[in-house]
Amino acid sequence: MSTAASITDEIGVNIFIEPLSKEHFFDEFDCEHQDTTDFLKDDALRYQNENIAVSWVVKDKFNVVLGYVTLSMAAIKANIPKIKLDGVSVRQYPALKIGRIGVTKEHKHRKIGKLLIMIATWKAKDLQDVVGCRHLIVDSYFDRITFYEQFGFERVESKPSGDTTKMFLLVSDV
């Protein structure tokens, strides 16, 4: 995976990474999925204040949010053949979940999504040394599956239900 410095060079603007705060400007944020846009505007700060999830933003020098990723603790069932460890008797493996990820329409295809995945991966790796974190997981919209696959995520289920499919990445492989 590229470094943050090389990605920020490709993006071509001065960007900063930090947890979402009320000082950020996101009222005009608009990405291709309405619920991802609405979550940032309506729920992200509340989730953060209630310790449910933390949203990390990529912002410009004017505090305008260009993209964000929301992370929370989760677990993935240990009986899934692709991830099962022989000789380990647990029902679930610890995971960090990407709850939402969004990039403004104006900044799509400028590597901000890649940077957001890197942020999630760094946070998962940090957790490995603190509390244990085996996987990075996401419930991906069907139109975003190839986005996640380019970073090594695999589908958990071959026949997904609803409008998303569960995907995982073994953090130690990154």
C-alpha positions in Angstrom: 0.0 0.0 0.0 1.2 3.5 -0.7 2.3 5.9 2.0 0.1 8.8 3.1 2.7 11.3 1.8 2.6 9.8 -1.7 -1.2 9.9 -1.7 -1.4 13.4 -0.5 1.0 14.4 -3.3 -1.4 12.7 -5.8 -4.4 14.5 -4.4 -2.8 17.8 -5.1 -4.2 19.9 -2.2 -3.1 20.4 1.3 -5.1 17.9 3.3 -5.2 16.9 7.0 -6.5 13.8 8.8 -8.2 14.1 12.2 -11.3 12.9 14.1 -14.5 14.7 13.1 -15.3 17.7 15.2 -17.9 20.5 15.2 -15.3 22.8 13.8 -15.4 21.0 10.5 -17.5 22.2 7.6 -19.6 19.3 6.3 -23.1 20.9 5.6 -22.3 20.8 1.9 -20.8 17.3 1.9 -22.4 15.2 -0.8 -21.2 11.7 -2.0 -22.9 9.2 -4.2 -24.8 7.4 -1.4 -27.5 9.5 0.3 -27.4 7.5 3.6 -23.6 8.0 3.8 -24.1 11.8 3.2 -26.9 11.9 5.7 -24.9 10.0 8.4 -22.1 12.5 8.3 -24.5 15.4 8.6 -27.0 14.0 11.0 -25.4 11.2 13.1 -21.6 11.1 13.1 -20.9 13.6 15.8 -23.6 12.0 18.1 -22.1 8.6 17.5 -18.8 9.9 18.5 -20.1 11.7 21.6 -21.8 8.5 22.7 -18.6 6.4 22.1 -20.4 4.3 19.4 -18.1 5.1 16.5 -15.4 7.6 15.5 -15.3 9.3 12.2 -11.9 10.2 10.8 -12.0 13.0 8.2 -9.8 14.1 5.4 -10.1 17.9 5.3 -8.6 20.8 3.5 -6.9 23.8 5.0 -10.3 25.6 5.4 -11.7 22.7 7.5 -13.9 21.5 4.7 -14.5 17.7 4.8 -13.5 16.0 1.6 -14.0 12.5 2.8 -14.5 10.4 5.9 -14.4 6.9 7.4 -16.4 5.9 10.4 -14.9 3.1 12.6 -16.3 1.0 15.4 -15.4 -2.2 17.2 -17.1 -5.3 15.9 -16.6 -9.1 15.6 -16.8 -11.6 12.8 -18.1 -15.2 13.3 -15.3 -17.7 13.6 -17.2 -20.5 11.8 -16.7 -18.9 8.4 -14.4 -21.3 6.4 -12.3 -18.5 4.9 -11.2 -17.2 8.3 -11.4 -20.2 10.6 -8.2 -20.8 12.6 -7.4 -24.5 13.3 -6.9 -25.2 17.0 -8.5 -22.0 18.2 -11.8 -22.3 20.0 -13.6 -19.0 19.8 -17.0 -18.0 18.5 -15.9 -14.7 17.1 -12.8 -12.9 16.1 -12.2 -9.3 17.1 -12.5 -6.8 14.2 -12.6 -3.1 13.4 -15.6 -2.2 11.3 -15.8 0.4 8.6 -19.3 1.6 9.2 -19.3 4.3 6.6 -16.9 5.7 4.1 -17.6 8.6 1.8 -15.8 11.1 -0.5 -17.4 14.2 -2.0 -18.4 13.9 -5.6 -15.9 16.7 -6.4 -13.0 14.7 -5.0 -14.0 11.2 -6.3 -11.1 9.5 -8.1 -8.5 11.6 -6.4 -7.2 8.8 -4.0 -9.0 10.1 -1.0 -10.9 6.8 -0.7 -7.6 5.0 -0.7 -6.3 7.2 2.0 -9.4 6.5 4.1 -8.8 2.8 3.7 -5.2 3.3 4.9 -6.5 5.2 7.9 -8.8 2.3 8.8 -5.9 -0.2 8.3 -3.6 1.9 10.5 -6.2 2.0 13.3 -6.8 -1.7 13.1 -3.0 -2.4 13.3 -2.8 -0.1 16.3 -5.6 -2.1 18.0 -3.7 -5.4 17.4 -1.2 -4.3 20.0 -3.7 -2.9 22.5 -6.8 -5.1 22.6 -6.4 -7.6 19.7 -7.9 -7.0 16.2 -7.7 -9.7 13.7 -9.9 -8.3 10.8 -11.0 -5.1 9.2 -14.6 -5.7 8.1 -17.2 -3.8 6.0 -20.8 -4.3 4.8 -20.1 -3.1 1.2 -22.7 -1.8 -1.2 -22.7 -3.9 -4.3 -21.3 -1.1 -6.5 -18.4 -0.7 -4.1 -17.2 -4.3 -3.9 -14.4 -3.8 -6.5 -13.2 -0.8 -4.6 -12.6 -2.9 -1.4 -11.3 -5.9 -3.4 -8.4 -3.7 -4.8 -7.2 -3.4 -1.2 -7.4 -7.2 -0.5 -10.8 -7.4 1.1 -12.6 -10.7 0.4 -16.3 -11.5 0.4 -17.6 -13.5 3.3 -20.6 -14.8 1.6 -21.2 -15.9 -1.9 -24.9 -15.1 -1.8 -25.3 -11.8 0.0 -28.7 -10.6 1.3 -30.1 -7.1 1.3 -28.3 -4.3 -0.4 -24.8 -5.0 1.0 -22.3 -7.9 1.2 -20.0 -8.6 4.1 -16.3 -8.3 3.4 -13.1 -8.8 5.5 -9.4 -8.1 5.4 -6.9 -10.0 7.6 -5.1 -7.1 9.2 -1.8 -9.0 9.6 -1.7 -9.4 5.7 -1.5 -5.6 5.3 
